[in-house]
Amino acid sequence: MNKKSRLAIANAFRLAKQRLARNSEELFAPGASRYICYALADVTLPWGVLNNASNVVCDRIRPYAFLEDWLNAKIPDYDCLEYEERRDNVQAYRHRWLDALIEEFSK
């Protein structure tokens, strides 16, 4: 992948982060998205860029469809957390993950 493509993906992640809900209270706010791929779908960029960014997310959590499932498989006792705490933790994780992806694809 060339530098221009990587920077376009970083920009898509940057824009998606602005649409991603920060916590359980924001999940139902107008224009807020719970999932990274839904936030990407709300961004106005060329389809190819958004598709590449979505593929990065999907490839990283494969074979799982949702980050919650990936976390549950990778973190012992993750499913023992109370629902509200788990939901807020996942949203915080999504934001940290987007920060890391933005940094990775900005290089």
NORUR-V213571 format. One record per helix or strand. SS is the DSSP state (helix for helix, strand for strand). FROM is the first residue (numbers start at 0). TO is the last residue. Records with the same first field share a line. If there is no record, write none. Layout:
# NORUR-V213571
SS->FROM-TO  FROM-TO
This chain:
# NORUR-V213571
helix->2-18  35-40  46-60  66-73  77-79  82-105
strand->19-19  32-32
